[in-house]
Structure formats: structure tokens, C-alpha cells
Amino acid sequence: MLSEHRLHPASMLFLFGRSLKLFALPGLLFLVAGRSSVGPPIPFGRWVPGDSQPGGEWQVWMMVLLIPAAFVAVARYLSFRVRYEGTELVIRSGIIFRNERHVPYHRIQNLEAVQNVFHRALGVVEVRVETGAGKEPEATISVLPAAAFTEMRRRVFEGRTRVGEQADPAAAFDGPAPRAAEARTLVHLPLRELLLLGFLENRGLILIGAAYGLLWEIGLLNGLYNRFFDEQSYAPGGVRLTLRTIRDGGSLPLGQIAIVLAGIAGLLVVVRLVSMAWATVRLHDFRLTRTGEDLRTEFGLLTRVAATIPLRRIQTLTIREGPLQRLVTRVSVRIETAGGGKLEPGARMNEREWLAPIIHPSAVPSLVREVLPEFDLAAVSWQPVHPRAFRRAVKPALFGTLAVMLPLAGLFNWWALVVLPVAIAWAILVARQRVRHLGWAATDDVVAFRSGWLWRSVTVARVVKIQAVTRLESPFDRRSAMARVRVDTAGASERSHRVDIPYLARDTADGLCSRLAVQAASTEFRW
């Protein structure tokens, strides 16, 4: 039986609001820049049409450009349709130029639902359909009623199950619906864990920096800046006096030093508190559940995100552990899937692919068994790299240290000679610990790689998801009879921790590369 849905009437408001945001951001930047540039400032909220302030006319004409955006929003609402057929989801849009996409249920990797405060107030949801065929979602449906999304998820997952079970995919909805699988909670982060995560991430400095830049451009910080830095003002024990004393080479009173240190400590405390609050808002009520062969994550206070990832779509699993995480005995676990979303340079990782942003190490083996039942993390036997790997690693470390320190010797004279032995010792220690923590393991089902000393990572790649196995030899590798083996999977980003094993003996690299290539070629690749 066919079923067709149209967008919620509120979709016109959201689409128009998106267009308004595109116009408002450049306008805000122009207005802020106008206040910061040379010339008379443009006061906020006091300009009216016909005012003689320069640049005021463009604001009126920009509003005219929003009229086409309103027509586009209405046209999209009237033309957009979602239809469920036996084995595929059909999405139709367009009035003049019509577009109809057929997405098979078994190709859908994820149905991601996003609800911000306005979505929840109106009872609607924005849906992103991902198939893993590219870096962008196959379709973004904005917006559907919450009940329509529930029906979409039910039909897609039932259709996908029936296609996998029946020989005739066309009969996807002919029989009774499969019994819904029981949902089991694998990870749930209480408030205490979210606060600890925010303390470890320390993203508060980014938020404070952004807020400071905005307030500075608006001009609200001018008075505070003049109080501390203006030569005409005097703030006893303030930043201005401290900086001027240091510049003139004078001695600082003990009380003045205490005030400055207290200010720095207070700033660090505020940064941590902001980071903890941001983590709580971003990942509020984080919950990872398993329903049949699907993993479902839900999180967010203001913007609620719900995502579903089939277990068979998982390409790699990575366990990360930093210095601060080791102090509080915590790690993080994430996965990568094909088409998991485009990651721009400098952007943070896709949060829906966190299995556990923070978790106790004792709970990791059981979580890994749920995701990769063919891999036992507790029983893995790590293989070391070549015995002469330290010699290879320490040489570039020493060369880099000398390349940095020798130019500094001309600037700081004998001070550089005092620091040089410490820098060389540190470079040797880092190279030794880096090689010591390198390891790899391979079974019939997975290949694993660990690396890092202070920031440690363990990545497990499934053999059935391997797309390419590469054996690399640099001139230094050939001279030392070594090689490296790199494993590529679909969806791996440049910033991800890949299975890239260096400093292997040439025979070991040849054997591992041949073995993985044969295993990958003998298995059927399935999205």
C-alpha cells in the first residue's frame, strides 16, 4: 500500500527563516564593521528610512531581496512529497523543474532527526536521509510532523529488514510487519559525566573568545579596555600598570603579582565552567541504545538530535585516551561510517558518531563486543614494530630539535646552550615512548592499530570493509629493510586515526599486506 506525506506548514517559516539568516549575517557584519571603522558610528536601533547616515539605504533594498525567498518557501511546501513504495522511498519536489529521487530502503544508512527549540514547540522535526553514497545527505526534509517521522523510520527499517529476509524484494509490505526488536541501553551519560567531559574538553575558551570578539566589535568593552590600558586612566594593581612595569624593567610589588595571578586563575576557572556548561547543553541526556541490528544515539538539550546507524555500516572503531582522561580513568569511543558527513578543515568530529564521548575503561570491552562481536579487545595480542624502529624515529626528532634550537642560539646566546640538552633529552624520550606504544594485530575478521604516548588511540578496522591495502617504502625504509602498511576504508577522514602501521620489517609488511588483500578480496563488500 502506497503512502504519501507532505511537509508541515511550518516548513515555510523555517525555510524563510533560513534565507533571512543568510541575509542577516552579512548585514550584521557590515553594521559591526561600520561601527569599528573610521567615521561616525551607526547607532543600533536608531536608524530610520531617509536617514542621512552613510550606507543606510542598502538595508532597505536588502529586505526586498527576501520576497523571492518567501515565494521559494511556499513553492517548496506545495511541491514537496514523500512517498513510501514497496522497496524504496520516493522524494518528489519542484514545480517548474521537477525532481524525483528513488532511495532503496536497504541503501539508507541513517535517518537523522534534528529538533531545536522551535521544532519542539511546533511538534516538527528536520530529517536527514543518508545513504553513504557521498559526503552530503541524500536528502534533507525540512520539516515533517513528528508522527510522520516516526512512520518514516518504521517503514524504512521494516522495508530494509524484509528486503534482507525475503527473496522477492517487491513483497516488502505484503505480509505482517516484523516484530519490533527490544531496545537495550548501552551507554547513558548522567550529569556528572557530562560535567567531567566538559572539564576535559575545555572548549570554553573558544566560546569566550567568540563572545569577546563580538562585544569588542559592538563597542561594549571600550570602557573596560580604557580602564585597564589607557595611559590617561589609573587602575592600581591593574593590567595596564603591570604591563608597563614589565616593559620598563621595573620590579613588581608582591600584591600586584598576586592580583594578576588571581585574575589568570579566575579566567581559567571561568573557561572550565563555560566548557562544562556547553558540554551539558550539547550532549544532555546522551543515550546509546541497540535495537536489533541498529545503534541509536540521542542527545541535546536545546537542539535534540536522534540518529540511527546500522551495525553493518560501521567501518572502523577508535578508542581515544588523553593525559587528562587517564588521570580520571576515562576514555572515549567513536566509530566511522561511509558518508558520515563532510568534515571541513578545523571542524570538530561528527558528534553522532560518538559511541561514548566519555566512558570508564572497564566498560569498553563489553561495548566493543556489542559493536564488533568478532573482536575481543581484552584478549588481543599486540605485535611490536621493528626492533630498530627507535633508531629511525629518533633521528628526525633530533634533527628537528637542532633546527629549532640553533637559530635561537643567536638570539638568546648562552641561554640556548642551557635549554639545548633538555630539548634533546625530551626529543629522545618522545621518540622512545612513541615507538614503545606502537602495535598492531590482525585476525580473520579485523585489523587493529594502536599509537600515541600522551594521546593514545586504538583503531579497529573490519576486514569486510577494507577498500584498499597499501604497502609503502620511503628511501629510509628501503635502507633499513622496513616498510609500512596502510588500510583504507570508506568514509575515513583526513583527521581520523587510520590503520597506518609504520616501521614493519619488510617480510612482515609483505605478509600482512598480502593477507589483508586476500581476505578483503574473498569477502563480499556490503554497504
Secondary structure, 3 states (H helix, E strand, C coil): CCEEEECCCCHHHHHHHHHHHHHHHHHHHHHHHHHHCCCCCCCCCCCCCCCCCCCCHHHHHHHHCHHHHHHHHHHHHHHCEEEECCCEEEEEECCCCCEEEEEEHHHCCEEEEEECHHHHHHCEEEEEEECCCCCCCCEEEEEEEHHHHHHHHHHHHHHHHHHHHCCCHHHCCCCCCCCCCCEEEEEECCHHHHHHHHHHHCCHHHHHHHHHHHHHHHCCCHHHHHHHHCCCCCCCCCHHHHHHHHHCCCCCCHHHHHHHHHHHHHHHHHHHHHHHHHHHHHCCCCEEEEECCEEEEEECCCCEEEEEEEHHHEEEEEEEECHHHHHCCCEEEEEEECCCCCCCCCCCCCHHHEEEEEECHHHHHHHHHHHCCCCCHHHCCCECCCCCHHHHHHHHHHHHHHHHHHHHHHHHCHHHHHHHHHHHHHHHHHHHHHHHCCEEEECCCEEEEEECCCCEEEEEEEHHHEEEEEEECCHHHHHCCEEEEEEEECCCCCCCCCEEEEEEEHHHHHHHHHHHHHHHHHCCCCC
